[in-house]
């Protein structure tokens, strides 16, 4: 059986959502933050101690697989459990778009936001060169994403794919840790409204983070309480 280990209010919501979109059987094990990071029992699952994590005894019950890393998990589940759905093959005209947007979330987009989170703790003046560089990078990645979504329905084109699943978290749940106002980003906001209407997304968020309102609007949500206590 495939088990998804999900840390509350984290990027591991991607994996819950993926399983719901694919309609595959899986067990969901939720972990509350303690108080900000993963609790010891989740940290013990992988050397990096983060989320997401899956364990899978489907193919070799005597030697269950344990895997971390969002992109690796998404590809594993799609190809081992999902029949190759939600990806575009190399023969598809939009294959390069799919490949780029699948990977850019964990590199450019989420990387820029995470660096901004950390540098923000230095309380630098807005005109400080480091702060200016950080702000410019966040703006650049959001402008690039918005520009793409002003042109297409989904990141890879007309079809919803795993590229969308990989990217949504960075401009929704990540805003619980770094305040971003999406006012004026019409492409992103329209895309998030389409995401919010997907039954699988609704189901995933209800199962993974019951009680949390998905951050699909322009206004930044309140920061996650344990993080707010540190930065405010």
N, C-alpha and C positions, 0 to 999 in steps of 0.2 A: 504494500500500500504506500502511496505517496503521502507524505506529511509535510505541510507547509508550516514553518515556525515563523510566526509574525510578531514583530515588536510594535506595540501601539504607536500610532501617529508616526509612521516611518515609511521609508521607501519599500519595505517588504509588502506594502499593500499592492504593489505591482503584481506580485506572484499570486496573491489571492484573486485579484481581478483577472489575470490570465486564465487561471483554472476555471473561473466562472464563465468567461467567454468561450472557452473550449468545451465546457460542459462535461468535464472529466471528474471521476470520483477522486476525492482527496480528504485527508484529515486536516483540520486546522487547529494548531496549538498556539494560543495567544499568550503573550508575555507583556506585563505592565512594566513601564520604565521604573528604575529604582535608584533615585527618583527621576534622573535624567537619562542615564544610559541603560543598556540592557542588563537584566539581573544576572547573577552568577550562573544560574542553570542554563541560560541561553549563551552566555559567553563561553561556556565550556564545550559547546557543540563544534566550534571551529577554531583554528589557531588565531584568526583575526578577531573573534569574539563579537562580531556584529550581526546585523540583519540585512538581507534575508538569509535564511537557511532552509534547505529541504533535506529530508531523509527519505529514502526510497528503497523499500524491500521488494518491489514488484518483480524484478528480474532475477534477483539472487537473494532469497530470504536469509540465507546463512551468512551473507556478507552485505548488509544494507549499505547503500550509498549515502554519504553525507556531503553536501555541496553548499558553498556560499557563492557570493557574487551575483548580482541581479541579472546581468546580461547572460552569463553562463547558464544560470538557472532557467531563464526564459527560453533560451535555445534548446536546452536539454528537454524541458517539458514539451515544447512544441514538437520536437522530433521523436521523442520516446513515447509520449502519451497522446499527442494531439494530431498525429497524422500529417504533420507538416503544414497545418493551417496557420493563418495569420502571418505568413511570410510571403515575400515575392521571390520567385525563382530567378536565377541569372538570365533566363530568356525573356523575362518581362521587361517592357520598355522603361518602367520606372524602378528597375532593380537598384540602380545607383542611388536614387533618392531614398529608397527604403533603407539601404545599407547606411547611408550617411546619417539619416535622422534616427535610426535605431541606436547608433553609437554616440551621437553628439550629446545626448542628455547626461550621460555619466562622465563625459569629458568636459566639453566647453560649458554647457549650461549649468549643470549641478556643481561643477568645479568652481565656476565663477561665483556662484551663490555661497558656496561653503567658505571660500576665501574671504568673501565680504563679511560673513558671519564672524569669522575669527578676527579679522582686522578691525571690525567694528568695536571690539573690546578694548582697543588701544585709545579710543576716543580722540582720534586725530582731527585736526581742523579740516574743514572742507577743501581748503586750498593746499593742503599738504600733498606733495607729489604722489605719495603712495595711495592716499585716499582717492585722489583724482583718477589714478590708474585703475583702482578697484571699481569705482563708480562707472568709469568708461567701459570697462569690460562687461559689467552686468547689463548696462544699457545696450551694448553691442549684441550680446547673445539674445536679449529679449527682442530687440529690433529685428534681428535675423529670423527668429522664430515667428514673430508677428508678420513679417513680410511674406514668409512662406505661406502662412495660414490665411493671408489675404488673397492668395491665388488658388488654393486648393481646399478641398473639404477635409481631407485627412493628410497627414504628413507625407505619406508616400504617393498621394494623388487622390484618386476616387475611392480607393479601398481602405477600410479600417485595417490596420496591421499592428504587429507587436511594436512598431516604432512609436505609435501613439501611446501604448501602454507604458513604454519605457520613459516617455517624456512628461506625461501629465503630472506625475508626482512633484517634479521640480518646480512647477508653477502653481501647485495647490498646497499639498501638505508641507512642503519645505517652507512655505510662508509662515508656518507656526514658529519657525526658528530664525527667519530673517524677513522683516517686514517689506513687502513689495506691493506698491499700489499699481494695479493694472489698468487704471483709467487711461483711455486713449489707445489701448492695445486692442483694437476692435477684432482683429483676426484671431488673437488668442482667446478673447472672451467668447466669441461665437463658437469656436472649437470646444471650449470648456462646456458651453451649454449643450452642444451635441453629445459630448461625453456624458454629461449628467443625466441625459435621457436614456442612455443605454441600460437595459435591464441588468446586464451582468455587472456593470459598474455599481449600480445601486445595491445589488445583492452583496457584492464584495465589500463595499464600505460598511454596510449594516452588519455583516458577519465579522469583519476584521476590526472595526472601530465603532461599535455600537455607541450611540450617543454623541459622536463627533459629527458636526455639520461639515460636509465637504466644502473646501475653500474654492468655490467655482466663480465667485463674483470678483468685481474690480477692487473693492475695498480690502485692505489687508486685515486678516483675522487677528484676534488677540493672540499673543505669543503663548506657547506651551508654558504652563505655570512654572515648572522647574527651571526652564530656560529664562523666563522673565525674571525670576528671582535673582539670577546671576547678572543679567545685563541691565537691569533697571535700578 
